[in-house]
């Protein structure tokens, strides 16, 4: 048997808008990652970029379950001795709420060149407005 490789045309890619208002972060991230990878299409191939673009709006209104708002910590390391910084979900939400969704989706895509290409197709915005109206994005209900 031969391996089927789909012909992926860039003009066939669609744009989807997901409203994060009241959506749980993990469920929203799974939905966005699946669309980015193309897992909702019959031509899905694991090693190819067959996915669509995803625009997430209202990033500051995304929910986290349990006590994660205060107890979950994100670590960054400067490379120097003692250079670890820990920030909570509440602190990230106050500064850059887009980073919450970007971090969650980044953990769900492949950790290689393909994953880096997929992440360029994810656009996350704080408020209700986004500059992608010309692409005619289709609204998508977020998984609650």
C-alpha positions in Angstrom: 0.0 0.0 0.0 1.1 3.5 -0.7 0.9 6.3 1.8 -1.7 8.9 0.8 -0.4 12.4 0.9 -3.0 15.2 0.6 -2.4 18.1 -1.6 -2.6 21.1 0.7 -3.5 24.3 -1.0 -3.0 27.5 1.0 -6.1 29.1 -0.4 -8.3 26.3 1.1 -7.4 27.3 4.7 -10.4 28.7 6.6 -10.4 31.2 9.5 -12.3 30.4 12.7 -13.1 32.7 15.6 -13.5 31.3 19.1 -14.9 33.5 21.9 -13.1 32.6 25.1 -15.7 34.4 27.3 -16.8 31.8 30.0 -14.8 28.9 28.3 -12.5 26.7 30.4 -8.9 27.1 29.4 -8.0 23.5 28.8 -11.0 22.7 26.7 -10.6 25.8 24.6 -6.9 24.9 24.0 -7.7 21.4 22.9 -10.3 22.8 20.4 -7.9 25.3 19.1 -5.0 22.8 18.8 -7.2 20.3 16.9 -8.2 23.0 14.3 -4.6 24.2 14.0 -3.4 20.6 13.2 -6.3 19.9 10.9 -7.7 17.0 13.0 -11.3 18.0 12.1 -10.6 17.4 8.4 -10.7 14.1 6.4 -7.3 14.9 4.9 -5.5 15.0 8.3 -2.0 13.8 8.1 0.1 13.9 11.3 3.4 15.1 9.7 1.8 17.8 7.5 0.2 21.2 8.2 -3.4 20.6 7.0 -5.0 22.9 9.6 -6.8 26.2 9.6 -6.3 29.6 11.2 -7.8 30.2 14.7 -8.6 33.6 16.2 -9.4 33.7 19.9 -11.1 36.8 21.3 -11.8 37.8 24.9 -8.7 36.1 26.3 -9.0 37.9 29.6 -12.4 36.2 30.3 -11.2 32.6 30.0 -11.8 30.4 33.1 -9.6 28.0 35.0 -11.1 25.4 37.2 -10.4 24.7 40.9 -7.8 26.8 42.7 -5.5 27.2 39.6 -6.0 31.0 39.5 -3.7 31.4 42.6 -2.0 28.0 43.0 -0.8 27.2 39.4 2.6 28.8 38.7 4.5 29.4 35.5 8.3 29.3 35.7 10.8 31.2 33.6 14.5 30.8 33.9 17.1 33.4 33.0 20.0 30.9 32.8 21.7 32.4 35.8 22.0 30.8 39.2 18.9 31.6 41.2 17.3 33.2 38.1 14.0 31.4 38.4 10.8 33.5 38.3 7.4 32.2 39.2 4.1 33.9 38.2 0.6 32.8 39.0 -2.3 32.6 36.6 -3.8 35.7 38.2 -0.6 37.7 37.5 -0.3 36.5 33.9 -4.0 37.4 33.4 -3.5 40.9 34.7 -0.5 41.5 32.5 -0.9 39.6 29.2 -4.0 37.3 29.2 -3.2 36.2 25.7 -0.2 34.3 27.0 -2.4 31.9 29.0 -4.0 30.6 25.9 -0.8 30.6 23.8 1.0 28.6 26.5 -1.9 26.1 26.8 -2.1 25.5 23.0 1.7 25.4 22.6 1.7 22.4 25.0 -0.8 20.6 22.8 1.0 20.9 19.4 4.1 18.9 18.4 7.4 20.1 19.9 9.2 20.5 16.5 9.3 22.6 13.4 5.7 21.7 12.5 4.6 22.9 15.9 6.3 26.2 15.5 4.6 26.7 12.1 1.2 25.8 13.6 1.6 28.4 16.3 2.0 31.1 13.7 -1.6 30.4 12.7 -3.0 31.1 16.2 -4.0 34.7 16.9 -5.1 35.6 20.4 -6.6 39.0 21.4 -7.6 40.6 24.7 -10.9 42.2 23.8 -13.7 41.6 21.4 -12.0 43.3 18.4 -9.6 41.6 16.0 -8.0 42.8 12.7 -8.9 39.7 10.7 -12.4 40.7 9.5 -11.2 40.7 5.9 -10.6 37.0 6.0 -14.3 36.4 6.9 -13.7 34.1 9.9 -16.5 31.7 10.9 -17.6 31.9 14.5 -17.0 28.7 16.4 -18.7 27.8 19.8 -16.1 27.3 22.5 -16.3 24.0 24.4 -17.7 24.9 27.8 
